[in-house]
Amino acid sequence: MTAEFKQRIHDSIEASRAIQSFTEGVSFEDYSGNLMLRSAVERQFEILGEALSKAAALSPNIVISLPDLPRIVGMRNRIIHGYDSVDDEIVWDAIHHHVSVLMSALPDIIGS
């Protein structure tokens, strides 16, 4: 496991933590009505998807530990390249169904 791979996983953990922190105690209505919050969460998903994409390039077997990796990278691509078609409900679903799974799995990948 290279230092670069560990850094990418660390970046993914930090982005996941930020997403959880930003949205803790927030309703979907509050999320969807708050441009600054949506922008902050989307930025962290961009970081998360990019870091996981780079980690997968360094260690393709990571997908075994993170089966949702392609979906997360795909979300990053949608946010960046399809900014005009980002669906708040899909992002909200990812916050509540994928980020917590990542927060459980990511530290185990690098043993921390």
C-alpha positions in Angstrom: 0.0 0.0 0.0 1.6 3.2 -1.2 1.6 6.6 0.6 -0.4 8.0 -2.2 -3.1 5.4 -1.9 -3.3 6.0 1.8 -3.6 9.7 1.2 -6.5 9.2 -1.3 -8.3 7.1 1.2 -7.7 9.7 3.9 -9.1 12.4 1.6 -12.1 10.2 1.1 -12.7 9.8 4.8 -12.4 13.5 5.4 -14.9 14.3 2.6 -17.3 11.7 4.0 -17.0 13.2 7.4 -17.6 16.7 6.1 -20.8 15.5 4.2 -22.1 13.9 7.4 -21.2 17.0 9.5 -22.8 19.4 7.0 -26.1 17.4 6.9 -26.5 16.2 10.5 -29.9 17.1 11.7 -30.9 18.7 8.4 -34.2 17.8 6.7 -34.4 17.3 2.9 -36.5 20.4 2.6 -33.8 22.4 4.4 -31.1 20.8 2.3 -32.8 21.4 -1.0 -33.6 25.0 -0.1 -30.1 26.0 0.9 -27.8 26.7 -2.0 -24.7 27.1 0.2 -25.3 23.8 1.9 -26.0 22.0 -1.4 -22.9 23.5 -2.9 -20.7 22.5 0.1 -22.0 18.9 0.0 -21.6 18.6 -3.8 -18.0 19.9 -3.5 -17.3 17.2 -0.9 -18.8 14.6 -3.3 -16.5 15.9 -6.0 -13.5 15.4 -3.7 -14.8 12.0 -2.5 -15.3 10.7 -6.1 -12.0 12.0 -7.3 -10.1 10.6 -4.4 -11.7 7.2 -4.8 -11.2 7.2 -8.5 -7.5 7.9 -8.0 -7.3 5.2 -5.3 -8.9 2.7 -7.6 -6.3 3.5 -10.3 -3.6 2.7 -7.8 -5.3 -0.4 -6.4 -8.1 -1.7 -8.6 -9.0 -4.4 -6.0 -10.5 -1.6 -3.8 -13.8 -2.2 -5.6 -14.0 -5.5 -3.6 -14.1 -3.5 -0.4 -16.2 -0.7 -1.9 -18.8 -2.2 -4.3 -20.5 1.3 -4.6 -17.3 2.9 -5.8 -18.4 3.1 -9.5 -21.6 4.9 -8.4 -19.8 7.4 -6.2 -17.3 8.2 -9.0 -20.3 8.4 -11.3 -22.0 10.9 -9.0 -18.8 13.0 -9.0 -18.8 13.0 -12.8 -22.5 14.0 -12.9 -21.9 16.9 -10.4 -18.9 18.2 -12.3 -20.0 17.6 -15.9 -23.8 17.7 -15.6 -24.1 20.5 -13.0 -27.4 21.6 -14.6 -29.0 18.2 -14.1 -27.9 17.4 -10.5 -30.9 15.9 -8.7 -31.1 16.9 -5.0 -33.0 13.7 -4.1 -30.3 11.5 -5.6 -27.6 13.4 -3.7 -29.7 13.2 -0.5 -30.1 9.5 -1.0 -26.4 9.1 -1.4 -25.8 11.1 1.8 -27.9 8.7 3.8 -27.2 5.4 2.1 -23.7 5.5 0.8 -21.7 7.9 3.0 -22.3 5.9 6.2 -21.2 2.7 4.4 -18.0 4.4 3.3 -17.3 5.7 6.8 -17.4 2.1 8.0 -15.4 0.6 5.2 -12.7 3.2 4.4 -10.7 3.1 7.7 -10.5 -0.7 7.4 -8.9 -0.4 3.9 -5.9 1.4 5.3 -6.0 -0.1 8.8 -6.8 3.0 10.8 
